[in-house]
C-alpha cells in the first residue's frame, strides 16, 4: 500500500484504507463475480427461487422471488462493487423490462474471464479494448438476426411470466387491453396505466378498470355511490371561506374585529357564512359538474350542501391521483373553484364508490387511462405479480417502437459467440484473446440454462456449438436438451438483447477501469428502509 500524503490524512477519517492496482481490480472483480453468480440459478423457466430476508425497522421481512433486482438489492448493502451491479440491474429493468438475469450472468462471466486474462499478464486497458470490439460486433450480429416472427404479444407475455404461471388468461387480457388504451403517438404512455394492489383475495379477482381507481372514501355518506355520464371538476385550492384571519399584530394590512352586541347579530353572521359556502357549491353547479375531486380540504358545511344537491366529492387526493384522473377524463385543474368554467370539466362514463375488503375506493371510468387491480392470497404474491405486470408493460412499450425479435433460449448468445470466434483471428494483438474471452462469457448464458434444466453442460454445450458451427443458429436450450427456438416460438425483443450486451460491457469495463479503492474500516451498517 502506497504512502498517504500528510495533507490527505487530515481530510479523511484515520480509520480508512485503500487498495490499489491489481489488488483493487481483483477485489472488485471477485466480489462482483461472486454476487452476480448468485443470480445464475434463477435464469430461465426452470430457474430456482431465492429467499431473501431483511429488517424493515422492527419487522422481519421475507421475500421469495426469482427477480434478480430484488436479490441484488439486498446484497448491495456491504460491497460497492455489488452496488454497481444492483444499479445496472434496476436500470435494465426500468428501460427494457427483461433480460436482468441474463445481463448479470454475462457480467459475472466477463469478470471471471477478465481475471483469467490478468493472470496471463494482459493489461486491463487491452482487455477493455478487446471487449469493446467484441461488443460492437455482437450488436451488429443481433441487428442482422432481427426479424418480425409470430405473435410478439404472446411471446412477450411468455417471456415475462417465465413459466411461473402468474399471468392468468384473464390477467393477460387485462394487460394487453391496458396497453392498447395507453397507446399514444406510435408508442405506449406508461403514465396512462396504473397498478393497484390488494392482498387477501384470489388471483382470479384481479381485473381491469377502464379509467382510474383511487383509494379514498367519499366526503359525505349521503352522497351518491354511482353516477353515469357526468362531468368532473378537478380543484386544487381548499373549498372553504376564511374571511377572518388571526394575524400577529403588524403582519396584516388591517385588523378585523367581530363584536356580538345584538341578539340577532350571530344569526346574521352564520347566515352570511352559509351563503358564502353555498356560493362555492353554486360555482360547481353553474359549471355543470356532478363530481368534484379536490387536492385540498373541503369543509364539512360545503360537503353537506354538495350531498343535498346530489354532488359526489372527494378531498385531499395526492398529486399523482389528481394528475391521472385529469389525464383520463380530459379535465383542466383549476386553483379556485370560483374560477371553474364548463370548459375546465372532464367527462367520465361512470364514477362509482366501492369497497374491497373494508377499504374504500372510487373508480372513474373514462375513454383514456387504465388501472390494473391485482389481488392475491398474500402480500408477497401480489408484489411478485406486480413486478411481472410492470415488466410486461415495459416490454409492450419497447415492442411498440421496435417489434422485431431474435431467438431465445440462449440461441442468440451461442450465435454471437460463434461469430466472435471466427472474427477474433482478424486481429493480431492481444485483443484477439479478449474477443475470444467475451465469446466464452456469452456462452455462460447457455451453460446456466443447461444447469437449471438439470442437464449436463459438458454434453449439451458441445452439441450447441456443433449446431451453430453448421449455421443452425436457431438451436437453443430447452427441456431435454437442444431445440430449435424458431419452431418453439421462443423469442425475445431486439431492444432487450441489445441492452443486455451493451450494458454488460459497460458495467464490466467500468469495474476493470477502477485501479484504486478507498474504504472506511468498521463502518456501522444500517439496513435501508423500504
C-alpha positions in Angstrom: 0.0 0.0 0.0 1.4 3.4 -1.0 2.2 6.2 1.4 -0.6 8.5 2.3 0.1 12.2 1.8 0.2 14.2 5.1 -2.5 16.6 4.0 -4.8 13.8 3.0 -4.6 12.3 6.5 -6.1 15.5 7.9 -9.1 15.4 5.4 -10.1 11.7 5.7 -11.0 9.7 8.8 -8.0 8.0 10.3 -10.0 4.7 10.2 -9.6 4.3 6.5 -7.7 2.2 4.0 -7.3 1.7 0.3 -6.4 -0.9 -2.3 -4.5 -0.1 -5.5 -3.6 -1.7 -8.8 -4.3 -5.4 -9.1 -5.5 -5.8 -5.6 -8.3 -3.3 -6.3 -9.2 -5.0 -9.6 -9.2 -8.5 -8.0 -11.3 -7.5 -5.0 -13.9 -5.6 -7.1 -14.0 -8.3 -9.8 -14.1 -11.1 -7.3 -16.9 -9.7 -5.2 -18.9 -8.7 -8.2 -18.5 -12.0 -9.8 -19.5 -14.0 -6.7 -22.6 -11.8 -6.1 -23.6 -12.0 -9.8 -23.1 -15.7 -9.7 -25.9 -15.9 -7.1 -28.3 -14.9 -9.9 -27.3 -17.7 -12.3 -29.6 -20.3 -10.8 -32.8 -18.1 -11.3 -32.3 -17.9 -15.1 -35.0 -19.4 -17.4 -38.4 -21.1 -16.8 -36.8 -23.8 -14.6 -34.8 -21.3 -12.6 -34.8 -21.5 -8.8 -36.4 -19.1 -6.4 -34.4 -17.2 -3.7 -35.5 -16.5 -0.2 -34.3 -13.0 0.9 -34.8 -11.8 4.5 -34.1 -8.3 5.9 -35.2 -6.0 8.6 -37.7 -3.2 8.0 -37.4 -1.4 11.3 -38.6 -3.9 13.9 -40.3 -6.1 11.3 -38.6 -9.1 9.8 -39.4 -9.2 6.1 -39.1 -12.4 4.0 -39.2 -12.3 0.2 -39.4 -15.4 -2.0 -38.5 -14.3 -5.5 -36.5 -15.0 -8.7 -36.2 -11.3 -9.5 -32.6 -10.5 -9.9 -33.1 -6.9 -8.9 -34.7 -7.9 -5.6 -31.9 -10.3 -4.9 -29.1 -7.8 -5.7 -30.9 -5.1 -3.8 -30.2 -6.9 -0.5 -26.6 -7.7 -1.4 -25.7 -4.1 -2.2 -25.6 -3.1 1.4 -22.0 -4.0 2.1 -20.0 -4.0 -1.1 -19.6 -1.0 -3.5 -18.9 -3.3 -6.5 -22.1 -5.2 -5.9 -24.0 -1.9 -5.6 -22.8 -1.1 -9.2 -24.4 -4.3 -10.4 -27.6 -3.6 -8.5 -27.9 -0.2 -10.0 -27.3 -1.6 -13.5 -30.0 -4.2 -12.9 -32.5 -1.6 -11.9 -31.8 0.5 -15.0 -32.1 -2.6 -17.2 -35.5 -3.5 -15.7 -36.8 0.1 -16.0 -35.7 0.5 -19.6 -36.1 -3.0 -21.1 -38.4 -4.8 -18.7 -36.5 -8.1 -19.2 -33.0 -9.5 -19.5 -31.8 -8.6 -16.0 -30.8 -12.1 -15.0 -29.1 -12.7 -18.4 -27.2 -9.4 -18.1 -25.9 -10.3 -14.6 -24.9 -13.8 -15.7 -22.9 -12.3 -18.6 -21.3 -9.7 -16.4 -20.3 -12.4 -13.9 -18.8 -14.4 -16.7 -16.9 -11.4 -18.2 -15.4 -10.6 -14.8 -14.2 -14.2 -14.3 -12.7 -14.2 -17.8 -11.0 -10.9 -17.1 -9.4 -12.2 -14.0 -8.0 -15.2 -16.0 -6.6 -12.8 -18.6 -4.9 -10.6 -16.0 -3.3 -13.8 -14.7 -1.8 -14.1 -18.1 -0.3 -10.6 -17.8 -2.9 -8.9 -20.2 -3.4 -5.3 -19.1 -7.0 -4.2 -18.2 -6.9 -1.5 -20.8 -6.2 -4.1 -23.5 -9.0 -6.3 -22.2 -11.4 -3.4 -22.3 -10.4 -2.6 -25.9 -10.9 -6.1 -27.0 -14.3 -6.3 -25.2 -15.4 -3.1 -26.9 -14.6 -4.6 -30.3 -16.5 -7.8 -29.3 -19.5 -5.9 -28.0 -19.7 -3.8 -31.2 -19.6 -7.0 -33.4 -22.2 -8.6 -31.1 -24.6 -5.7 -31.6 -24.1 -6.0 -35.3 -24.9 -9.7 -35.2 -28.1 -9.0 -33.2 -29.2 -6.5 -35.8 -28.6 -8.9 -38.7 -30.6 -11.7 -36.9 -33.6 -9.5 -36.0 -36.9 -10.1 -37.7 -40.6 -10.0 -37.1 -41.9 -13.5 -36.5 -45.0 -14.9 -34.8 -47.3 -13.2 -32.3 -45.0 -10.8 -30.5 -47.5 -10.1 -27.8 -47.8 -13.8 -26.8 -44.0 -14.0 -26.9 -43.7 -11.0 -24.5 -46.2 -12.5 -22.1 -44.4 -15.8 -22.0 -41.0 -14.0 -21.6 -42.2 -12.0 -18.6 -44.1 -14.9 -16.9 -41.1 -17.2 -17.5 -43.1 -20.4 -16.6 -44.3 -19.2 -13.2 -48.0 -19.1 -14.1 -48.5 -15.7 -12.5 -50.2 -14.3 -15.6 -53.6 -15.9 -15.8 -55.6 -15.7 -19.1 -57.8 -13.0 -17.6 -54.8 -11.0 -16.4 -53.1 -11.3 -19.8 -56.2 -9.9 -21.5 -56.3 -7.1 -19.0 -52.7 -6.1 -19.5 -53.0 -6.2 -23.3 -56.1 -4.0 -23.2 -54.5 -1.6 -20.8 -51.5 -1.2 -23.3 -53.9 -0.6 -26.2 -55.7 2.1 -24.2 -52.4 3.7 -23.3 -51.3 4.0 -27.0 -50.1 7.5 -27.8 -48.2 8.8 -30.9 -47.0 5.4 -32.0 -45.9 4.2 -28.6 -47.3 3.4 -25.1 -47.5 6.1 -22.5 -46.8 4.3 -19.2 -48.4 7.2 -17.2 -51.7 6.1 -18.5 -51.5 2.7 -16.8 -51.9 2.5 -13.1 -51.4 -0.6 -10.9 -53.3 -1.0 -7.7 -52.5 -4.0 -5.4 -54.6 -5.5 -2.6 -53.8 -8.8 -0.9 -56.3 -11.1 0.7 -58.3 -12.2 -2.3 -57.9 -14.7 -5.1 -55.8 -14.1 -8.2 -59.0 -14.5 -10.2 -60.3 -11.3 -8.6 -57.7 -9.3 -10.5 -59.4 -7.1 -13.1 -59.0 -4.1 -15.4 -60.6 -0.7 -14.6 -61.1 1.3 -17.7 -60.0 4.5 -16.2 -58.5 5.4 -12.8 -59.1 3.8 -9.4 -58.1 5.6 -6.2 -58.1 4.6 -2.6 -60.3 7.2 -1.0 -63.6 7.5 0.9 -66.3 9.8 -0.3 -66.7 13.1 1.5 -70.2 12.5 2.9 -72.1 9.3 3.5 -75.2 10.8 1.9 -73.6 11.4 -1.4 -74.4 9.1 -4.3 -72.4 5.9 -4.8 -72.6 5.8 -8.6 -73.1 8.3 -11.3 -73.1 7.8 -15.1 -72.1 10.2 -18.0 -71.1 13.0 -15.7 -68.8 16.0 -15.8 -66.0 16.1 -13.3 -64.2 19.1 -11.8 -60.6 19.0 -10.6 -59.8 21.6 -8.0 -56.5 22.4 -6.2 -57.5 25.0 -3.5 -59.4 24.1 -0.4 -63.1 24.7 -0.6 -63.9 27.0 2.3 -64.2 30.6 3.2 -61.9 32.3 5.7 -62.9 36.0 5.9 -61.4 36.2 9.4 -57.7 35.6 9.8 -55.8 35.5 13.1 -52.6 37.5 12.5 -49.8 38.7 14.6 -50.0 42.5 15.2 -48.4 44.4 12.4 -48.3 41.5 9.9 -51.6 42.2 8.1 -52.9 45.3 6.2 -55.7 45.8 8.7 -57.2 44.2 11.7 -60.8 42.8 11.8 -62.7 42.6 15.0 -66.1 40.9 15.3 -68.3 42.2 18.1 -71.6 40.5 19.0 -73.6 43.2 20.7 -77.1 42.4 19.4 -79.3 39.4 19.9 -79.6 38.5 16.2 -76.1 39.5 15.0 -74.7 36.0 15.4 -77.6 34.7 13.5 -76.9 37.1 10.7 -73.2 36.2 10.7 -74.0 32.5 10.4 -76.4 33.1 7.6 -73.8 35.1 5.7 -71.2 32.4 6.3 -73.6 29.8 5.0 -74.4 32.0 1.9 -70.6 32.2 1.1 -70.2 28.5 1.5 -73.3 27.9 -0.8 -71.6 30.1 -3.4 -68.8 27.6 -3.7 -71.4 24.8 -4.4 -73.2 27.2 -6.8 -70.0 27.6 -8.8 -69.8 23.8 -9.2 -73.4 23.6 -10.3 -73.1 26.5 -12.7 -70.2 24.8 -14.5 -72.2 21.6 -14.7 -70.1 19.3 -12.6 -71.6 16.4 -10.7 -68.3 15.2 -9.3 -65.6 17.2 -7.5 -62.1 16.0 -6.9 -60.2 18.3 -4.6 -56.4 18.3 -3.9 -57.0 20.1 -0.6 -59.6 20.1 2.2 -63.4 20.6 1.7 -65.0 21.9 4.9 -68.0 20.0 6.3 -70.6 22.7 5.6 -69.7 22.7 1.9 -69.7 18.9 1.8 -73.1 18.7 3.4 -74.5 21.1 0.8 -73.0 19.1 -2.0 -74.6 16.0 -0.6 -78.0 17.7 -0.5 -77.6 18.7 -4.2 -76.5 15.2 -5.3 -72.9 16.1 -6.0 -70.2 13.4 -5.3 -67.0 14.8 -3.9 -63.5 13.5 -2.7 -60.9 15.6 -0.8 -57.2 15.5 -0.1 -56.2 13.5 -3.1 -52.5 13.2 -3.7 -50.9 14.7 -6.8 -50.3 11.5 -8.8 -54.0 10.6 -8.4 -55.1 14.1 -9.4 -52.9 14.1 -12.5 -54.0 10.5 -13.5 -57.7 11.4 -13.3 -57.3 14.7 -15.1 -55.4 13.0 -17.9 -58.1 10.2 -18.2 -61.1 12.5 -18.3 -59.6 15.4 -20.1 -60.1 17.9 -17.3 -58.1 21.1 -16.6 -57.4 21.5 -12.9 -58.3 24.9 -11.5 -56.8 26.7 -8.5 -60.0 28.1 -7.1 -63.5 26.6 -7.6 -64.9 30.2 -8.1 -62.9 30.3 -11.3 -64.4 27.0 -12.6 -66.0 27.0 -16.0 -67.6 24.4 -18.2 -64.5 24.1 -20.5 -62.4 23.1 -17.4 -64.5 20.0 -16.8 -63.7 16.4 -17.8 -66.1 13.7 -18.8 -66.5 10.3 -17.1 -68.7 7.5 -18.3 -69.0 6.2 -14.7 -67.9 7.4 -11.3 -68.6 4.8 -8.6 -67.7 4.1 -5.0 -66.8 0.5 -3.9 -65.3 -1.4 -1.0 -62.6 -4.0 -1.3 -62.1 -5.9 1.9 -63.4 -2.9 4.0 -61.1 -0.5 2.2 -62.9 2.4 0.3 -62.0 3.1 -3.3 -63.6 5.2 -6.1 -63.3 4.4 -9.8 -63.5 6.9 -12.6 -64.2 5.1 -15.9 -63.3 7.2 -19.0 -62.1 6.9 -22.6 -58.4 7.1 -21.6 -56.3 5.5 -18.9 -56.4 2.1 -17.2 -55.9 0.7 -13.7 -55.0 -2.9 -13.2 -56.2 -4.2 -9.9 -54.1 -7.1 -8.7 -55.3 -9.5 -6.0 -53.5 -12.4 -4.3 -53.6 -14.6 -1.2 -50.5 -12.8 0.3 -48.7 -9.5 0.0 -45.6 -11.2 -1.5 -47.7 -13.0 -4.1 -49.3 -9.7 -5.1 -45.9 -7.9 -5.2 -44.4 -10.6 -7.4 -47.3 -10.4 -9.8 -47.0 -6.6 -9.8 -43.3 -6.9 -10.8 -44.2 -9.2 -13.7 -47.1 -7.0 -14.9 -44.8 -3.9 -14.9 -42.2 -5.8 -16.9 -44.9 -6.8 -19.4 -45.9 -3.2 -19.8 -42.3 -2.1 -20.3 -41.8 -4.8 -22.9 -45.0 -3.8 -24.7 -43.8 -0.2 -24.8 -40.5 -1.3 -26.4 -42.2 -3.6 -28.8 -44.5 -0.8 -30.0 -41.3 1.1 -31.1 -39.4 -2.0 -32.5 -41.4 -5.2 -32.8 -38.5 -7.2 -34.2 -37.4 -10.3 -32.2 -34.4 -12.6 -32.0 -34.2 -16.3 -30.9 -34.4 -17.1 -27.2 -33.2 -20.0 -25.1 -29.6 -18.7 -25.3 -29.6 -19.4 -29.1 -28.7 -15.8 -29.9 -25.8 -15.8 -27.5 -24.4 -19.0 -28.9 -24.7 -17.5 -32.4 -22.8 -14.4 -31.3 -20.1 -16.5 -29.6 -19.7 -18.5 -32.8 -19.3 -15.3 -34.8 -16.8 -13.8 -32.4 -14.6 -16.8 -32.5 -14.4 -16.6 -36.3 -13.9 -12.8 -36.0 -11.1 -12.8 -33.4 -8.3 -14.0 -35.7 -8.7 -10.8 -37.8 -6.7 -9.1 -35.0 -3.0 -9.7 -34.5 -2.6 -8.3 -31.0 -3.8 -9.4 -27.6 -7.3 -8.0 -28.5 -7.8 -11.4 -30.2 -7.6 -13.1 -26.8 -10.0 -10.6 -25.2 -12.6 -11.1 -28.0 -12.5 -14.9 -27.5 -12.8 -14.3 -23.8 -16.0 -12.3 -24.5 -17.3 -15.2 -26.6 -16.7 -17.5 -23.6 -18.6 -15.2 -21.3 -21.7 -15.1 -23.6 -21.8 -18.9 -23.6 -22.3 -18.8 -19.9 -26.0 -18.0 -20.6 -26.4 -21.3 -22.3 -24.4 -23.1 -19.5 -26.6 -21.6 -16.8 -29.8 -22.6 -18.7 -28.5 -26.2 -19.2 -27.8 -26.5 -15.4 -31.2 -25.1 -14.5 -32.8 -27.7 -16.7 -30.9 -30.4 -14.8 -28.8 -31.3 -17.8 -25.0 -31.9 -18.1 -23.4 -28.9 -19.7 -20.4 -30.9 -20.8 -22.7 -32.9 -23.1 -25.2 -30.2 -24.3 -22.8 -27.3 -24.9 -20.7 -29.2 -27.4 -23.9 -30.1 -29.3 -24.9 -26.5 -29.4 -21.5 -25.4 -30.6 -21.7 -28.0 -33.4 -25.2 -26.9 -34.5 -24.2 -23.2 -34.6 -20.9 -24.0 -36.5 -23.1 -25.6 -39.2 -25.2 -22.4 -39.4 -28.2 -23.7 -37.4 -28.5 -20.5 -35.4 -32.0 -21.2 -34.1 -30.8 -24.0 -31.8 -31.0 -23.2 -28.1 -31.5 -24.8 -24.7 -34.9 -26.4 -23.8 -36.2 -29.1 -21.6 -34.5 -32.3 -22.6 -31.6 -30.7 -24.4 -31.2 -28.8 -27.7 -34.2 -27.5 -29.6 -35.0 -25.1 -32.5 -36.2 -21.9 -30.8 -37.8 -20.7 -34.0 -40.0 -23.8 -34.2 -40.8 -23.5 -30.5 -41.6 -19.8 -30.9 -39.3 -18.8 -28.1 -38.0 -15.3 -28.9 -37.1 -12.1 -27.2 -37.2 -8.4 -28.3 -34.2 -7.0 -30.2 -34.2 -4.0 -27.8 -33.8 -6.3 -24.8 -30.9 -8.3 -26.4 -29.1 -5.1 -27.4 -29.3 -3.5 -24.0 -28.2 -6.7 -22.3 -25.0 -6.9 -24.3 -24.3 -3.2 -24.2 -24.9 -2.8 -20.5 -22.9 -5.9 -19.6 -19.9 -4.5 -21.5 -20.3 -1.1 -19.8 -20.5 -2.4 -16.3 -17.7 -4.8 -16.7 -15.4 -2.3 -18.3 -16.2 0.2 -15.6 -15.1 -2.2 -12.9 -11.9 -3.0 -14.9 -11.0 0.6 -15.0 -11.1 1.0 -11.2 -7.4 0.9 -10.1 -7.9 2.4 -6.6 -10.4 1.6 -3.9 -10.9 3.7 -0.8 -12.8 2.3 2.1 -13.6 3.1 5.8 -13.0 0.3 8.2 -15.6 -0.9 10.7 -18.3 1.4 9.4 -21.6 0.7 11.2 -24.1 -1.0 9.0 -27.7 0.2 9.0 -30.1 -1.5 6.7 -32.1 0.8 4.4 -35.8 1.2 5.0 -38.1 0.4 2.1 
